[in-house]
Amino acid sequence: MISLAHAQQATGTAGGDYTGIIMMVAMFAVIYFLMIRPQQKKMKEHRAMVEALQKGDEVITQGGITGRITKVSEGYVSIDIAQVKEAPVEITVQRAAVTTVLPKGTLKSL
């Protein structure tokens, strides 16, 4: 009777150890290709866009403010968002807060 119990245990766990490891590796691969890799690509594109900002670009910030860049410094950009009595209204935001660069001529009111 003891020999039967040992035989059942030996055959039941031999394949189970490898199956669990293979499933964990497969789940990590799925998560990597569906979530981590696309996010890294998006971050790389945003970093390149932020580094390429220059005076005169028309942009949208994370807060939804649209305007034209008037000054560019190492970590910040000044954006002209409106004209009040022929004087520009400028705000200063971090470069990383710029989410989109619009095509030239999109903002005609500034």
Contacts in CASP RR format, 6 or more apart in sequence:
PFRMAT RR
TARGET T0000
AUTHOR 0000-0000-0000
METHOD contacts of the structure
MODEL  1
MISLAHAQQATGTAGGDYTGIIMMVAMFAVIYFLMIRPQQKKMKEHRAMV
EALQKGDEVITQGGITGRITKVSEGYVSIDIAQVKEAPVEITVQRAAVTT
VLPKGTLKSL
46 96 0 8 1.000
46 99 0 8 1.000
49 98 0 8 1.000
49 101 0 8 1.000
50 95 0 8 1.000
50 96 0 8 1.000
50 98 0 8 1.000
52 101 0 8 1.000
53 59 0 8 1.000
53 69 0 8 1.000
53 72 0 8 1.000
53 77 0 8 1.000
53 95 0 8 1.000
53 98 0 8 1.000
53 101 0 8 1.000
54 69 0 8 1.000
54 72 0 8 1.000
55 69 0 8 1.000
55 70 0 8 1.000
55 71 0 8 1.000
55 72 0 8 1.000
56 68 0 8 1.000
56 69 0 8 1.000
56 70 0 8 1.000
57 68 0 8 1.000
57 69 0 8 1.000
57 101 0 8 1.000
57 102 0 8 1.000
58 66 0 8 1.000
58 67 0 8 1.000
58 68 0 8 1.000
58 69 0 8 1.000
58 101 0 8 1.000
58 102 0 8 1.000
58 103 0 8 1.000
58 104 0 8 1.000
58 105 0 8 1.000
58 106 0 8 1.000
58 107 0 8 1.000
59 66 0 8 1.000
59 67 0 8 1.000
59 68 0 8 1.000
59 69 0 8 1.000
59 77 0 8 1.000
59 79 0 8 1.000
59 98 0 8 1.000
59 99 0 8 1.000
59 100 0 8 1.000
59 101 0 8 1.000
59 102 0 8 1.000
60 66 0 8 1.000
60 67 0 8 1.000
60 98 0 8 1.000
60 99 0 8 1.000
60 100 0 8 1.000
60 102 0 8 1.000
61 79 0 8 1.000
61 93 0 8 1.000
61 97 0 8 1.000
61 98 0 8 1.000
61 99 0 8 1.000
62 97 0 8 1.000
62 98 0 8 1.000
62 99 0 8 1.000
63 97 0 8 1.000
64 99 0 8 1.000
65 79 0 8 1.000
65 81 0 8 1.000
65 91 0 8 1.000
65 93 0 8 1.000
66 81 0 8 1.000
66 102 0 8 1.000
66 107 0 8 1.000
67 79 0 8 1.000
67 80 0 8 1.000
67 81 0 8 1.000
67 107 0 8 1.000
67 110 0 8 1.000
68 79 0 8 1.000
68 80 0 8 1.000
68 107 0 8 1.000
68 110 0 8 1.000
69 77 0 8 1.000
69 78 0 8 1.000
69 79 0 8 1.000
69 80 0 8 1.000
70 78 0 8 1.000
70 79 0 8 1.000
70 80 0 8 1.000
70 88 0 8 1.000
70 90 0 8 1.000
71 77 0 8 1.000
71 78 0 8 1.000
72 78 0 8 1.000
72 95 0 8 1.000
75 94 0 8 1.000
75 95 0 8 1.000
76 92 0 8 1.000
76 93 0 8 1.000
76 94 0 8 1.000
76 95 0 8 1.000
77 92 0 8 1.000
77 93 0 8 1.000
77 94 0 8 1.000
77 95 0 8 1.000
77 98 0 8 1.000
78 90 0 8 1.000
78 91 0 8 1.000
78 92 0 8 1.000
79 90 0 8 1.000
79 91 0 8 1.000
79 92 0 8 1.000
79 93 0 8 1.000
80 88 0 8 1.000
80 89 0 8 1.000
80 90 0 8 1.000
80 110 0 8 1.000
81 89 0 8 1.000
81 90 0 8 1.000
81 91 0 8 1.000
81 110 0 8 1.000
82 88 0 8 1.000
82 89 0 8 1.000
82 110 0 8 1.000
83 89 0 8 1.000
83 109 0 8 1.000
83 110 0 8 1.000
END
